[in-house]
Amino acid sequence: MSVTPDIIMQLRGLAKTGSKVERRLAALVLSDVDFASRASIATLAERAETSQPSVTRLCRELGCEGIREFKLKLAQALAVGELYLTPPPADAASREERIVADVCDTAVETILAVRQTVAMEPVMRAAERIAKARQVYIYGSGGISSLGAVELQNRLFRFSIPAIAHVDGQMQQMTAAVADPETVVVVMSSSGAAPAALDAAEIARHYGATVIAVAPPGSPLSAAATIAVAFEAAESRSINKPSASRYALLVLIDLLAMATAEILGEEAVERMRRVRLALSPLKRGSRSWPLGD
């Protein structure tokens, strides 16, 4: 994996520790990255009250051959992280109410959107395979899908299904390599294009495993799977707002788990009864506590 140079961080460093001219030029660029990515060298020099050769020297200090490469890197930085360059100021007076509204509204809106759009046919087919599997491997990486992988493991072991979650890419590939036709591999990805997820899915399919992708429709991971369960959510442009994809994934995990439990029937109910019995000393006889802590 090659590391993408962070020109914004470099500019921020020069704005603090560079020469007087470098500090002035860096501050100008950071104040309006979009303008700087389109401006001519003459315009930048004029705005910063310096010479064109000074602008060229700044470009080279940042590892660019000239103004053209410099502007290209600025444009790339905008494309990737525009929302994070100039975050809107938060209204401190309404902070508490706004935080509650943003978190709760995102959860409710996402869950309702999943309810209206979810296709249950692939969910039920996936649950049928999970219920009959000799071994279930669950893969996720990054923030959202890794949490989802562990959550699905927690839901399935209660039904006495041998389920193991892996969030390390090499472990995903190694366990996929020992899969067989009695193995089910559930691969989660909010992008549907994570290289480790794709590699693991292809390895598992090669050895005859059923691969269930929980990923965006039409994504490379969905195309590589035996069964594709659609997973996507409309993300907000507010950078502090929780990711809607996390709520959508949790709903799909619950659908898979509940569908699996109903297919297993009394067998799943008996396993859950045993779990509740084992934890009963912690709950002191309460009937309202969840299955776990």
C-alpha positions in Angstrom: 0.0 0.0 0.0 1.4 3.4 -1.0 0.9 6.4 1.3 -0.9 9.3 -0.4 1.0 12.6 0.4 -1.1 14.9 2.6 -0.6 18.3 1.0 -3.0 19.9 3.4 -0.9 18.8 6.4 2.2 20.0 4.7 0.7 23.4 4.1 -0.4 23.6 7.7 3.1 22.9 8.8 4.5 25.6 6.5 1.9 28.0 7.8 3.4 27.6 11.3 7.1 27.0 10.7 8.0 28.2 7.2 9.6 31.4 6.1 7.6 34.6 6.1 6.7 34.2 2.5 5.9 30.5 2.9 3.7 31.2 5.9 1.8 33.9 3.9 1.3 31.7 0.8 0.3 28.6 2.9 -2.2 30.7 4.8 -3.7 32.0 1.6 -4.1 28.5 0.1 -5.6 27.0 3.3 -8.1 29.9 3.5 -9.7 28.8 0.2 -8.3 25.6 -1.2 -10.9 25.5 -4.0 -9.8 29.0 -5.2 -6.1 28.0 -5.0 -6.7 24.8 -7.0 -8.0 26.9 -9.9 -6.0 30.1 -9.6 -3.1 30.9 -11.9 0.4 31.4 -10.5 0.2 35.1 -11.2 -3.1 35.4 -9.2 -1.7 33.5 -6.3 1.5 35.6 -6.2 -0.6 38.8 -6.4 -3.0 37.7 -3.6 -0.1 36.8 -1.4 1.8 40.0 -2.3 4.9 38.0 -3.4 6.6 37.0 -6.7 5.8 34.1 -9.0 9.2 32.5 -8.3 8.2 32.4 -4.6 5.1 30.5 -5.5 7.2 28.0 -7.6 9.6 27.6 -4.7 6.6 26.8 -2.4 5.4 24.1 -4.9 8.8 22.5 -4.9 9.1 22.7 -1.1 5.8 20.6 -1.1 7.3 18.0 -3.4 5.7 19.3 -6.6 7.5 19.9 -9.8 5.5 23.1 -10.4 2.2 24.9 -10.1 0.4 22.4 -12.3 1.2 19.4 -10.0 0.5 21.6 -7.0 -3.0 22.5 -8.2 -3.7 18.9 -9.1 -2.8 17.7 -5.5 -5.1 20.5 -4.1 -7.9 19.3 -6.3 -7.4 15.7 -5.2 -7.4 16.9 -1.5 -10.7 18.6 -2.1 -12.3 15.6 -3.8 -11.4 13.4 -0.9 -12.0 15.6 2.1 -13.7 18.8 1.2 -16.2 18.5 4.1 -13.3 18.4 6.6 -11.4 21.4 5.3 -13.9 24.1 6.3 -16.4 22.5 8.8 -19.4 24.8 9.5 -19.3 26.4 13.0 -21.5 24.7 15.5 -24.1 26.7 17.4 -23.1 26.1 21.1 -26.4 27.5 22.4 -28.4 24.7 20.8 -25.7 22.0 21.1 -27.5 19.5 23.5 -30.8 19.6 21.6 -29.0 19.4 18.2 -26.9 16.4 19.2 -29.9 14.5 20.5 -31.9 15.3 17.3 -29.0 14.4 15.0 -28.3 11.1 16.5 -31.9 9.9 17.1 -33.2 11.3 13.8 -30.4 9.6 11.8 -31.2 6.2 13.5 -34.9 6.5 12.9 -34.7 7.7 9.3 -32.2 5.0 8.4 -34.2 2.2 10.0 -37.4 3.3 8.2 -35.5 3.6 4.9 -34.2 0.0 5.3 -37.7 -1.2 6.1 -39.1 0.3 2.9 -36.3 -1.0 0.6 -35.0 -4.3 2.0 -35.4 -7.3 -0.1 -36.2 -10.3 2.2 -35.7 -13.0 -0.4 -31.8 -12.9 -0.3 -32.0 -12.4 3.5 -34.0 -15.7 3.9 -31.7 -17.6 1.5 -28.7 -16.4 3.5 -30.4 -17.4 6.8 -31.1 -20.9 5.3 -27.4 -21.4 4.5 -26.3 -20.1 7.9 -28.7 -22.3 9.8 -27.3 -25.4 8.0 -23.6 -24.4 8.0 -20.9 -26.5 9.7 -18.8 -23.4 10.2 -19.6 -19.7 9.7 -16.8 -17.1 9.2 -17.8 -13.5 9.4 -15.4 -10.8 8.0 -15.4 -7.1 8.4 -12.7 -4.4 8.4 -12.6 -0.7 9.3 -15.0 0.9 11.7 -18.5 -0.1 10.6 -18.2 -3.6 9.1 -15.8 -4.8 11.8 -18.3 -3.9 14.5 -21.0 -5.6 12.4 -18.9 -8.8 12.1 -18.5 -9.1 15.9 -22.2 -8.3 16.4 -23.3 -11.1 14.0 -21.0 -13.5 15.8 -22.6 -12.6 19.1 -26.1 -13.2 17.7 -25.3 -16.6 16.0 -23.4 -18.4 18.8 -26.5 -18.2 21.0 -28.2 -20.6 18.5 -25.2 -23.0 18.9 -24.0 -22.0 15.4 -20.1 -22.2 15.2 -19.5 -18.6 14.2 -16.2 -16.7 14.3 -15.6 -13.1 13.4 -12.3 -11.9 11.9 -11.4 -8.3 11.4 -7.8 -8.9 10.3 -7.2 -9.2 6.6 -4.7 -12.0 6.7 -6.8 -14.0 9.1 -9.7 -13.6 6.7 -7.7 -14.9 3.8 -6.3 -17.8 5.9 -9.7 -18.9 7.2 -11.2 -18.6 3.8 -8.5 -20.9 2.5 -9.7 -23.7 4.8 -13.3 -23.3 3.9 -15.3 -26.0 2.1 -18.9 -26.5 0.8 -20.2 -26.8 4.3 -18.8 -23.4 5.3 -20.6 -20.1 5.1 -18.6 -16.9 4.8 -20.4 -13.6 5.6 -18.4 -10.6 4.3 -19.5 -7.1 5.3 -18.3 -3.9 3.6 -20.0 -0.5 3.6 -18.1 0.3 0.3 -18.3 -3.2 -1.2 -14.8 -2.6 -2.6 -12.4 -3.3 0.3 -9.5 -5.3 -1.1 -9.2 -7.6 1.9 -12.9 -8.4 1.7 -12.8 -9.1 -2.0 -9.8 -11.3 -1.7 -11.3 -13.4 1.1 -14.6 -13.7 -0.8 -12.9 -15.0 -3.9 -10.7 -17.5 -1.9 -13.8 -18.8 -0.1 -15.8 -19.2 -3.3 -12.8 -21.0 -4.9 -13.0 -23.7 -2.2 -16.8 -24.1 -2.5 -18.0 -22.1 0.4 -21.2 -20.1 0.3 -20.3 -16.4 0.4 -22.9 -14.0 1.7 -22.0 -10.3 0.9 -23.6 -7.6 3.0 -22.6 -4.7 0.8 -24.0 -2.0 -1.6 -25.9 -3.4 -4.6 -23.9 -3.5 -7.7 -20.6 -3.4 -5.8 -17.6 -5.7 -6.6 -18.2 -7.6 -3.4 -21.9 -8.2 -4.2 -20.9 -9.5 -7.6 -18.3 -11.9 -6.1 -20.8 -13.4 -3.7 -23.1 -16.4 -3.8 -25.9 -14.4 -2.1 -25.9 -10.6 -2.0 -27.8 -8.8 0.8 -28.1 -5.1 -0.1 -26.6 -2.7 2.4 -26.4 1.0 1.9 -27.6 4.2 3.5 -27.7 7.9 2.6 -24.9 9.6 4.5 -25.1 13.2 5.9 -22.8 16.0 4.9 -22.5 16.8 8.6 -19.1 15.5 9.6 -19.9 15.2 13.3 -23.2 13.3 12.7 -23.0 9.5 13.2 -22.8 7.3 10.1 -26.1 6.2 8.9 -24.5 3.0 7.4 -23.9 1.7 10.9 -27.6 1.7 11.7 -28.5 0.1 8.3 -26.0 -2.7 8.9 -27.3 -3.4 12.4 -30.9 -3.7 11.0 -29.7 -6.2 8.4 -27.8 -8.2 11.1 -30.9 -8.4 13.1 -32.9 -9.5 10.1 -30.4 -12.3 9.4 -30.3 -13.3 13.0 -34.0 -13.4 13.5 -34.6 -15.2 10.2 -32.0 -17.8 11.2 -33.6 -18.3 14.6 -37.0 -18.9 13.1 -35.6 -21.4 10.6 -33.9 -23.3 13.5 -37.1 -23.1 15.5 -37.2 -24.9 18.9 -33.5 -25.6 18.7 -32.6 -21.9 18.8 -35.1 -21.2 21.5 -33.6 -23.9 23.7 -30.1 -22.5 23.3 -31.3 -19.0 24.2 -33.1 -20.5 27.3 -29.8 -22.0 28.4 -28.0 -18.6 28.0 -30.7 -16.9 30.0 -30.4 -19.5 32.7 -26.6 -19.2 32.9 -26.9 -15.4 33.4 -29.9 -15.5 35.7 -27.8 -14.9 38.9 -26.7 -11.5 37.4 -30.3 -10.4 36.8 -31.9 -11.5 40.1 -35.0 -13.0 38.4 -36.0 -10.0 36.3 -37.9 -11.0 33.2 -37.3 -7.8 31.2 -33.5 -7.9 30.7 -32.0 -8.7 27.3 -30.2 -11.9 26.4 -26.8 -10.8 27.6 -25.4 -7.8 29.5 
